[in-house]
């Protein structure tokens, strides 16, 4: 039986090839180091081609949300600790290449507060629970209007956004307006 020595798993995504990326607060899987993120084969064995090295090894690092992009790259968000496999970064969102390596071409310079959820729109832009929308290079899209994005929002097939505001559910246009 495969198992995590884990505090919590917060998100998982199944790739088109059946492999599963799992993230959260854990340090190993079946006695193999896996600092906060791992990719498993469809039979739950470790995918050794996904090389995260030391991963997110800050004691307080938590991955809250991941998004698989159509390019095969992976957006990771949470409270990340500022270091991934020995490489420093700012903010709490990074992008990994499909092999688990750090994608340095994605340069998020935004809020250092914890990001609880991210979702991708069809054009590859990323909506964040902190009300920001990111361009594909990680820069903040200033044309996006934050009309009240909250945690547990959903991107619809037409790129409109369903979110909760107070005790109501509202739909936002793809640009964030009501």
C-alpha positions as CSV (number, residue, x, y, z in Angstrom):
1,X,0.0,0.0,0.0
2,X,1.3,3.5,-0.9
3,X,1.0,6.3,1.5
4,X,2.0,9.8,2.4
5,X,3.5,10.8,5.7
6,X,1.4,13.9,5.6
7,X,-0.3,16.6,7.4
8,X,-2.7,17.5,4.6
9,X,-3.2,17.2,0.8
10,X,-4.8,20.3,-0.6
11,X,-5.0,19.7,-4.3
12,X,-4.5,17.1,-7.0
13,X,-4.7,17.1,-10.8
14,X,-4.8,14.3,-13.2
15,X,-2.8,14.9,-16.4
16,X,-4.0,13.7,-19.8
17,X,-1.6,10.8,-19.6
18,X,-3.1,9.6,-16.4
19,X,-0.3,10.7,-14.1
20,X,-1.4,12.5,-10.9
21,X,0.2,15.6,-9.4
22,X,-0.5,15.9,-5.6
23,X,0.3,18.9,-3.4
24,X,-0.1,20.0,0.2
25,X,1.8,19.8,3.4
26,X,3.9,16.6,3.3
27,X,7.6,15.7,3.3
28,X,7.6,12.2,1.8
29,X,5.7,9.4,0.0
30,X,6.6,5.8,0.8
31,X,9.8,6.9,2.5
32,X,10.9,9.0,-0.6
33,X,11.4,12.7,-0.1
34,X,8.6,14.7,-1.7
35,X,8.6,18.2,-0.2
36,X,5.0,19.4,-0.8
37,X,4.6,18.2,-4.4
38,X,4.9,14.9,-6.2
39,X,3.8,13.2,-9.4
40,X,2.5,9.7,-9.3
41,X,2.0,7.2,-12.1
42,X,-1.5,5.9,-12.6
43,X,-0.6,2.9,-10.4
44,X,0.4,5.3,-7.6
45,X,4.1,4.6,-7.9
46,X,6.4,7.6,-7.9
47,X,7.0,9.1,-11.4
48,X,10.8,9.4,-11.3
49,X,10.9,11.7,-14.4
50,X,9.2,14.5,-12.3
51,X,12.3,15.8,-10.6
52,X,11.6,18.4,-7.9
53,X,14.9,18.0,-6.2
54,X,14.6,19.4,-2.6
55,X,11.2,20.9,-3.6
56,X,9.6,23.4,-1.2
57,X,11.5,22.6,2.0
58,X,10.8,25.7,4.1
59,X,9.2,24.4,7.3
60,X,6.2,26.6,6.8
61,X,5.6,26.0,3.1
62,X,2.1,24.9,2.0
63,X,1.0,24.3,-1.5
64,X,-2.8,25.2,-1.6
65,X,-3.5,24.9,-5.3
66,X,-2.1,23.7,-8.6
67,X,-3.2,24.2,-12.2
68,X,-2.1,22.2,-15.2
69,X,-1.7,24.4,-18.3
70,X,-2.3,23.2,-21.8
71,X,1.4,23.5,-22.4
72,X,2.1,20.8,-19.8
73,X,3.5,23.4,-17.4
74,X,2.2,23.6,-13.8
75,X,1.3,26.7,-11.8
76,X,1.8,26.3,-8.1
77,X,0.3,28.6,-5.4
78,X,0.1,28.8,-1.6
79,X,2.5,30.0,1.0
80,X,5.6,28.7,-0.7
81,X,8.5,29.9,1.4
82,X,10.5,31.7,-1.3
83,X,12.7,28.8,-2.3
84,X,12.2,25.9,-4.7
85,X,14.9,23.3,-5.1
86,X,17.5,25.9,-4.0
87,X,16.2,28.7,-6.3
88,X,14.8,31.8,-4.6
89,X,11.7,33.6,-5.9
90,X,9.3,36.3,-4.7
91,X,5.6,36.0,-4.2
92,X,3.6,32.8,-3.6
93,X,3.0,31.6,-7.1
94,X,5.5,29.9,-9.4
95,X,5.5,27.8,-12.6
96,X,7.1,24.4,-13.0
97,X,8.1,22.8,-16.3
98,X,6.4,19.5,-17.1
99,X,9.5,17.7,-15.7
100,X,9.2,19.4,-12.3
101,X,12.0,21.9,-12.8
102,X,11.6,25.6,-11.9
103,X,10.4,27.7,-14.9
104,X,12.4,30.9,-14.5
105,X,10.6,32.5,-17.4
106,X,7.5,32.9,-15.2
107,X,8.1,36.0,-13.0
108,X,5.3,36.7,-10.6
109,X,5.9,39.9,-8.6
110,X,2.8,40.4,-6.6
111,X,1.3,39.9,-3.2
112,X,3.4,38.0,-0.7
113,X,0.2,36.9,1.1
114,X,-0.9,33.3,0.9
115,X,-2.7,32.3,-2.3
116,X,-5.5,29.8,-1.5
117,X,-6.7,29.1,-5.0
118,X,-5.8,29.5,-8.7
119,X,-7.7,28.6,-11.9
120,X,-6.7,29.0,-15.5
121,X,-8.8,30.7,-18.2
122,X,-8.7,29.3,-21.8
123,X,-6.2,31.9,-22.9
124,X,-3.7,30.7,-20.2
125,X,-4.3,33.6,-17.9
126,X,-4.5,32.7,-14.2
127,X,-7.2,33.9,-11.8
128,X,-6.0,34.1,-8.2
129,X,-8.0,34.1,-5.0
130,X,-6.4,37.4,-4.0
131,X,-8.3,39.0,-6.9
132,X,-5.5,39.2,-9.4
133,X,-5.3,37.9,-12.9
134,X,-1.9,37.0,-14.2
135,X,-0.6,37.0,-17.8
136,X,1.2,34.0,-19.1
137,X,4.6,35.4,-18.1
138,X,3.5,35.9,-14.5
139,X,3.0,39.6,-14.7
140,X,-0.2,41.1,-13.1
141,X,-2.9,41.8,-15.7
142,X,-4.0,45.4,-14.8
143,X,-6.9,45.2,-17.2
144,X,-8.7,42.8,-14.9
145,X,-11.3,44.3,-12.6
146,X,-11.5,42.6,-9.2
147,X,-15.3,42.6,-8.5
148,X,-15.0,40.3,-5.5
149,X,-13.1,37.1,-6.3
150,X,-13.2,34.8,-3.2
151,X,-12.0,31.3,-2.4
152,X,-14.0,28.5,-4.0
153,X,-14.5,30.3,-7.3
154,X,-14.8,28.5,-10.6
155,X,-13.9,29.4,-14.2
156,X,-16.8,28.4,-16.5
157,X,-16.3,27.0,-20.1
158,X,-16.9,30.5,-21.5
159,X,-14.2,32.0,-19.1
160,X,-16.8,33.7,-17.0
161,X,-16.2,33.3,-13.2
162,X,-18.6,32.0,-10.6
163,X,-17.7,33.2,-7.1
164,X,-19.3,33.8,-3.7
165,X,-19.9,37.3,-2.4
166,X,-21.3,37.5,1.1
167,X,-24.2,35.0,1.1
168,X,-24.8,35.1,-2.7
169,X,-23.3,33.5,-5.7
170,X,-22.4,35.9,-8.5
171,X,-21.1,35.5,-12.1
172,X,-18.4,37.7,-13.3
173,X,-17.3,38.4,-16.9
174,X,-14.0,37.0,-17.9
175,X,-12.4,40.4,-17.3
176,X,-13.7,40.5,-13.7
177,X,-16.6,42.9,-14.1
178,X,-20.1,42.0,-12.7
